[in-house]
Amino acid sequence: MTLGSDAPLKGKSVLVTGATGGLGQAIVSRCLAGGATVFAGGRNEAKLTQLAKSWGEKVVPLIYDVTDERAVKETFRQIQKQQMQTGIGPLWGMVNNAGLMFEAPLSISSLDKFKEQLNVNLLAPYQHMQLAARLMSRQRKGSIVNIVSQVGEHGSSGMSAYAATKAALTGVTKSLAKELAPIGIRVNAVAPGFIDTHLTEHYEEHAREAVVSRIAFQRAGMASEVANAVFYLLSDQASYTSGHVLPVDGIFSP
Ligand SMILES: NC(=O)c1ccc[n+]([C@@H]2O[C@H](COP(=O)([O-])OP(=O)(O)OC[C@H]3O[C@@H](n4cnc5c(N)ncnc54)[C@H](OP(=O)(O)O)[C@@H]3O)[C@@H](O)[C@H]2O)c1
């Protein structure tokens, strides 16, 4: 295979939020394997620094909280600076992956927890897309991928707040795909079902079995399977696809 087909993101850079999490780590690794330089965002300094060492020199760790508006602006300034000083390729990709999920029935759910999820799952991706689109518009090229959820599409008992944030991000994805198409930026989403990561590890065995029994493939998904879908949408292999939500769920009925 030639380098061209093997490394479709060669010479390009991608920002991945939530890079310390299960899906985030897999997405960073997939982008690196595909030739990209990766700006890896995370708020856990010790964990991100350790991961960055193992990923090597094509990863630039960026330590910040995605809900801190000023820190997000500063992060994009850093990205621009790094690109000018080190010759890292222009920002091609943005993966809004950082996310929070709190489960609670309506009767005992807390508005504070709802707001926390809104901030991380919806408002932060919105600000990231605004700043990423400004950079990408200079090249009139770019690809944004938002991690939503099959729960946002189908609903799930005890997850109304989480579902609302993800459904809203799906709406933003479809709208911005139309808005940014004339300037060459594609905006898509990946909607995982039940994937083995920190987010789902609190499920007790019986709860996990109940979920898996509703998956046609009869197993949880792997982070690498989600990362492959993200990578496809980031790359030019999806050059005629925008405003699409790609389920990666083994056919899940939440
Ligand atoms: N796993 C699933 O079954 C599943 C299904 C559907 C959708 N998703 C979505 O997939 C995405 C990744 O989830 P995951 O499964 O990989 O879960 P995870 O392992 O818990 O990772 C979540 C990541 O988001 C980061 N994060 C949360 N709040 C943040 C903040 N304020 N600032 C910066 N980073 C923040 C976490 O950082 P810390 O480690 O510092 O908290 C962590 O790196 C999320 O958007 C989630 O909703 C997951």
The ligand as a MOL file (V3000), in Angstrom:
LIG
                    3D

  0  0  0     0  0            999 V3000
M  V30 BEGIN CTAB
M  V30 COUNTS 48 52 0 0 0
M  V30 BEGIN ATOM
M  V30 1 N -18.7710 4.6140 26.2670 0
M  V30 2 C -19.9690 4.6080 25.7140 0
M  V30 3 O -20.6920 3.6100 25.7620 0
M  V30 4 C -20.4790 5.8230 24.9900 0
M  V30 5 C -21.6810 5.6980 24.2810 0
M  V30 6 C -22.1780 6.8170 23.5890 0
M  V30 7 C -21.4860 7.9980 23.5960 0
M  V30 8 N -20.3140 8.0910 24.3080 0 CHG=1
M  V30 9 C -19.6380 9.3820 24.2930 0
M  V30 10 O -18.2870 9.1890 23.9390 0
M  V30 11 C -17.4820 10.2480 24.4750 0
M  V30 12 C -16.2650 9.6540 25.1690 0
M  V30 13 O -16.7060 8.8630 26.2610 0
M  V30 14 P -15.8810 7.6290 26.8450 0
M  V30 15 O -16.7540 6.4500 26.7320 0
M  V30 16 O -14.5190 7.5830 26.2730 0 CHG=-1
M  V30 17 O -15.8520 8.0300 28.3770 0
M  V30 18 P -14.6300 8.3680 29.3440 0
M  V30 19 O -13.6260 7.2860 29.2610 0
M  V30 20 O -15.2640 8.6780 30.6450 0
M  V30 21 O -14.0000 9.6830 28.7010 0
M  V30 22 C -14.6030 10.9520 28.8080 0
M  V30 23 C -13.5340 11.9730 28.5840 0
M  V30 24 O -14.1190 13.2880 28.6570 0
M  V30 25 C -13.2880 14.0730 29.4880 0
M  V30 26 N -13.9730 15.2040 30.0980 0
M  V30 27 C -15.1290 15.2050 30.7940 0
M  V30 28 N -15.4040 16.4420 31.2360 0
M  V30 29 C -14.3830 17.2370 30.8030 0
M  V30 30 C -14.0900 18.6120 30.9420 0
M  V30 31 N -14.8960 19.4470 31.6150 0
M  V30 32 N -12.9620 19.0970 30.3570 0
M  V30 33 C -12.1330 18.2690 29.6790 0
M  V30 34 N -12.3560 16.9590 29.5250 0
M  V30 35 C -13.4720 16.4530 30.0780 0
M  V30 36 C -12.8060 13.1020 30.5450 0
M  V30 37 O -11.7090 13.6420 31.2570 0
M  V30 38 P -11.4120 13.1930 32.7950 0
M  V30 39 O -10.8460 11.8090 32.6730 0
M  V30 40 O -10.4450 14.2120 33.2690 0
M  V30 41 O -12.7320 13.2070 33.5060 0
M  V30 42 C -12.4360 11.9180 29.6570 0
M  V30 43 O -11.1920 12.1200 29.0340 0
M  V30 44 C -18.4150 11.0480 25.3970 0
M  V30 45 O -18.8640 12.1950 24.7120 0
M  V30 46 C -19.5730 10.0860 25.6400 0
M  V30 47 O -20.7670 10.7560 25.9520 0
M  V30 48 C -19.7980 7.0390 24.9870 0
M  V30 END ATOM
M  V30 BEGIN BOND
M  V30 1 1 1 2
M  V30 2 2 2 3
M  V30 3 1 2 4
M  V30 4 1 4 5
M  V30 5 2 4 48
M  V30 6 2 5 6
M  V30 7 1 6 7
M  V30 8 2 7 8
M  V30 9 1 8 9
M  V30 10 1 8 48
M  V30 11 1 9 10
M  V30 12 1 9 46
M  V30 13 1 10 11
M  V30 14 1 11 12
M  V30 15 1 11 44
M  V30 16 1 12 13
M  V30 17 1 13 14
M  V30 18 2 14 15
M  V30 19 1 14 16
M  V30 20 1 14 17
M  V30 21 1 17 18
M  V30 22 2 18 19
M  V30 23 1 18 20
M  V30 24 1 18 21
M  V30 25 1 21 22
M  V30 26 1 22 23
M  V30 27 1 23 24
M  V30 28 1 23 42
M  V30 29 1 24 25
M  V30 30 1 25 26
M  V30 31 1 25 36
M  V30 32 1 26 27
M  V30 33 1 26 35
M  V30 34 2 27 28
M  V30 35 1 28 29
M  V30 36 1 29 30
M  V30 37 2 29 35
M  V30 38 1 30 31
M  V30 39 2 30 32
M  V30 40 1 32 33
M  V30 41 2 33 34
M  V30 42 1 34 35
M  V30 43 1 36 37
M  V30 44 1 36 42
M  V30 45 1 37 38
M  V30 46 2 38 39
M  V30 47 1 38 40
M  V30 48 1 38 41
M  V30 49 1 42 43
M  V30 50 1 44 45
M  V30 51 1 44 46
M  V30 52 1 46 47
M  V30 END BOND
M  V30 END CTAB
M  END
